[in-house]
Each structure stands twice: as structure tokens, then as C-alpha cells.
Amino acid sequence: MNFKTRLVLTGLLAVGFAAEVSAWDEYAPVAKGKTEVDLMAGYNLAPTAGGFSPSLQVKYGIIDGLDVELFEALATDPEVGAGQPNLAVKYGHASGFGGFIGADLPFASEKVSADPSVAIYVAAQYIKTFDKILLTDWLLYNRSMADGAVGSIDLYVKPQYNVNDKVGPYVGLDFKADEKFEGYTITLKPGINYVINGTYSAEANVGIAKTKDVDDIGAAAYVGFYGLF
């Protein structure tokens, strides 16, 4: 099963935080000349947090090992409106090493953000298959360009076991902290990938998160359908 050809949205899900959604994800770039269209939805299970959140991704392989990725989310709680689009470029080498750069663009529905600011993401990645184990991870730094903003660091590790050429369960572990390490959130993300056929695939997971100095446990569900053309 070549899970490197399908791309999955990832994010931090926690009490007090919306699900982070961006064009980039933990998998390798799509092949040269290929286009991927992803329809996704998340639901924050915490009673005090935002609920349903649909989104769309489009990705295109520029050359072998390099693609461009665009993402747009629709906010539904407390107001309906378009979030900031995210644009990213990702590179992957045959050795398994690679990375990406991305940005939240300064455009959004006024109901979602009255004064959206550019935010920059820079990450190193390692993606490698060891027999039936697909290991994907990244080390990411993010910072908003808004005055007084504090950057954040994100370490994500996700081993996946390829049962056969269609089914791949996984467990992701995400650690995110502000750049001063004054606060952090740890998220456990058990999930599964399923290849429907050579064009379409699907994924589902549940994120369970614990934030420093917050007693409640956050939880969110995610499902996505992907088409590679």
C-alpha cells in the first residue's frame, strides 16, 4: 500500500483551541502533474468549544518531490464564514527528509476575524517506510506577524501499520508549546486510513488532548475523503 500518494490533514485539538487546519500535512508531496482534492470535516467534542468545521484542500504536483497546497476552512460556530486561506509549498526527498513552508493569508470573513494577520509556518519532515511501518513526523515553528504575537513549536510523530494494500491504522502523538515553553498541549490521535480504489481514499480519527493547567480533556473527531487525479 503506497500511503505516500495520499495526503491527510492533521491538527491540534484541545480545550480552548479550535482545530488547527492548514494546507500542509504529514505526508509526502503529490506526484508531478497530479491534483488532489480533499473534502474534510472536524467536530470538536468539548461542550465549550466550537463544533462542526468543514474544509477543502487542493494540491498540485509541480515537479517530482515538490507540490503547492491550498486550504480553506469554513467556520460555523459562533458565526458562519470563511477562515484565512492557507498556502504552502512542500518538498520531499527520496531519502525521507524534506520540509515545507506555509502561510495563513491575511483574508477572512469579518464574522470570523475582523483583523486577520499573516502567520508563517516552517517545518522539517522525515517520511520513511520500514517494511509495513510508515513513519511520518515533523518539527514545526509557527509565528503570527501580528504585534506582540508569540511563536509556537510543534513536534508530531505518527507511526502507521499497513495491514494490507487498503487498511492502515495509526497512532499520532502531537506536542505543541509556545516558544517560551510556558504552556503546552499533548494530543493523542488514533485513526485509520482506508484506500477505496486507485483514485479515492478516506480517513477517520479522534484527537484526545491535554493542555497544561487545564483539568478537562479535549476531544475532537475528524473524517476526510480524498481524490487523486
C-alpha positions in Angstrom: 0.0 0.0 0.0 1.5 3.3 -1.0 0.2 5.8 1.5 2.7 8.3 0.4 0.4 9.2 -2.5 -2.5 10.3 -0.3 -2.4 13.3 2.0 -4.0 13.7 5.4 -5.0 16.8 7.3 -3.6 17.0 10.9 -4.1 19.4 13.7 -4.0 20.2 17.4 -7.3 19.5 19.1 -7.7 20.8 22.6 -9.9 22.6 25.1 -9.8 26.3 24.4 -8.3 25.8 20.9 -10.0 25.4 17.6 -8.8 22.6 15.4 -5.7 23.8 13.5 -6.2 23.4 9.8 -3.6 24.2 7.1 -2.7 23.2 3.6 0.3 21.1 4.7 0.1 17.7 6.3 2.4 14.9 7.4 2.7 13.1 4.1 4.9 13.4 1.0 4.1 15.8 -1.9 1.8 14.6 -4.6 3.4 13.4 -7.8 4.3 15.7 -10.7 1.2 16.7 -12.7 -1.2 15.1 -10.2 -4.1 17.1 -8.5 -5.6 16.1 -5.2 -8.9 17.4 -3.9 -9.8 16.7 -0.2 -13.2 17.2 1.4 -12.9 17.1 5.2 -14.8 17.9 8.4 -14.0 18.0 12.0 -16.1 18.2 15.1 -14.9 19.4 18.5 -16.5 17.2 21.1 -15.7 19.7 24.0 -19.0 21.3 25.1 -17.5 24.7 25.4 -15.6 24.7 22.1 -16.6 25.3 18.5 -18.4 22.4 16.8 -18.6 21.3 13.2 -16.0 22.6 10.8 -15.9 21.6 7.1 -12.9 22.4 4.9 -11.4 21.9 1.4 -7.9 21.3 0.2 -6.5 21.4 -3.3 -2.9 20.2 -4.0 -0.9 20.1 -7.2 2.5 18.4 -8.0 4.8 21.0 -9.6 7.7 18.6 -10.2 8.8 15.3 -8.6 9.2 15.9 -4.9 7.6 19.4 -4.9 4.0 20.5 -4.7 1.8 23.5 -3.9 -1.1 23.2 -1.5 -4.1 25.5 -0.8 -6.5 25.1 2.1 -9.8 26.9 3.1 -11.9 26.2 6.1 -15.5 27.3 6.8 -16.2 28.4 10.4 -19.7 27.5 11.7 -19.6 28.5 15.4 -20.4 31.0 16.6 -20.7 32.6 13.2 -20.6 31.2 9.7 -17.8 32.5 7.5 -14.6 31.7 5.6 -11.4 31.4 7.6 -8.0 32.6 6.4 -6.8 30.6 3.4 -3.5 28.8 3.9 -0.9 28.4 1.1 2.1 26.1 1.4 4.9 24.6 -0.7 6.2 21.2 0.3 9.4 19.3 -0.6 10.3 15.7 -0.2 13.5 13.8 -1.0 13.9 10.1 -1.7 16.0 9.8 1.5 12.9 10.6 3.5 14.0 14.1 4.5 12.0 17.1 3.5 10.0 20.0 4.8 7.5 22.7 4.0 6.8 26.4 4.3 3.3 27.8 4.6 1.4 31.0 5.4 -2.0 32.0 6.6 -3.0 34.7 4.2 -4.5 38.0 5.6 -8.0 37.4 4.3 -11.1 36.1 6.1 -14.7 36.7 6.7 -15.3 39.6 9.0 -17.5 37.4 11.1 -14.5 35.0 11.6 -11.7 37.6 12.0 -12.0 41.3 12.0 -8.3 41.9 11.5 -6.6 38.8 10.1 -2.8 38.7 10.1 -0.2 36.7 8.2 1.2 33.7 10.0 4.3 31.8 8.8 5.0 28.1 9.2 8.4 26.5 8.7 9.0 22.8 9.2 11.4 19.9 8.7 9.9 16.4 7.9 11.0 12.8 7.8 8.9 10.2 6.0 10.1 6.7 5.6 8.6 3.2 5.2 10.1 0.3 7.2 8.6 -2.9 5.9 4.9 -2.5 6.9 5.5 0.6 9.1 5.1 4.1 7.6 6.7 6.7 9.9 5.8 10.3 9.3 6.8 13.2 11.5 7.7 16.9 11.6 9.3 19.6 13.7 7.5 22.9 13.0 7.8 26.5 14.0 4.9 28.9 13.6 4.6 32.6 14.3 2.0 35.3 13.5 3.1 38.6 12.2 0.7 40.5 14.5 2.3 42.8 17.0 3.1 41.0 20.3 2.5 37.5 18.9 4.3 34.6 20.4 5.6 31.8 18.2 4.9 28.1 18.8 6.8 24.8 18.3 5.1 21.6 17.2 6.6 18.1 17.3 4.4 15.5 15.6 5.2 11.7 15.3 2.9 9.3 13.6 3.7 5.6 13.0 1.2 3.7 10.8 0.9 0.0 10.3 0.0 -1.1 6.8 -2.2 -4.2 7.4 -2.6 -4.7 3.6 -2.8 -2.5 0.5 -6.1 -0.9 1.7 -6.0 -0.6 5.5 -3.6 1.4 7.6 -4.3 2.1 11.3 -2.1 4.6 13.1 -1.5 6.4 16.4 -0.2 10.0 16.2 1.3 11.9 19.1 1.5 15.7 18.9 3.3 18.0 21.3 2.8 21.7 20.9 4.2 24.5 23.1 4.7 28.3 22.9 8.3 29.3 22.1 8.9 30.2 25.7 7.6 26.8 26.9 5.2 28.4 29.3 2.3 26.4 28.1 1.8 23.2 26.1 -0.8 20.7 24.7 -0.3 17.0 24.1 -2.6 15.3 21.7 -3.1 11.5 21.1 -4.6 10.8 17.7 -5.6 7.2 17.0 -7.1 6.8 13.5 -7.2 4.7 10.3 -6.6 5.3 6.6 -8.6 3.3 4.0 -7.9 3.2 0.3 -11.2 2.8 -1.6 -9.6 2.4 -5.0 -6.8 3.8 -7.1 -8.4 7.3 -7.0 -10.2 7.7 -3.8 -9.3 7.1 -0.1 -10.7 8.0 3.3 -9.6 8.7 6.8 -11.1 9.0 10.3 -9.5 9.8 13.7 -10.2 11.1 17.1 -7.9 13.6 18.8 -7.7 13.4 22.6 -5.8 16.4 24.1 -4.5 17.5 27.5 -3.4 21.2 28.0 -1.2 22.3 30.8 -3.1 23.8 33.7 -6.4 22.8 32.2 -8.2 19.9 34.1 -10.6 19.0 31.2 -9.6 16.6 28.4 -10.3 17.9 24.9 -11.6 15.6 22.2 -12.4 16.1 18.5 -13.4 13.8 15.7 -12.2 14.1 12.1 -13.2 12.5 8.8 -11.8 13.1 5.3 -12.4 11.9 1.7 -9.6 12.3 -0.8 -9.4 12.2 -4.6 -6.1 12.0 -6.5 -6.4 12.7 -10.2 
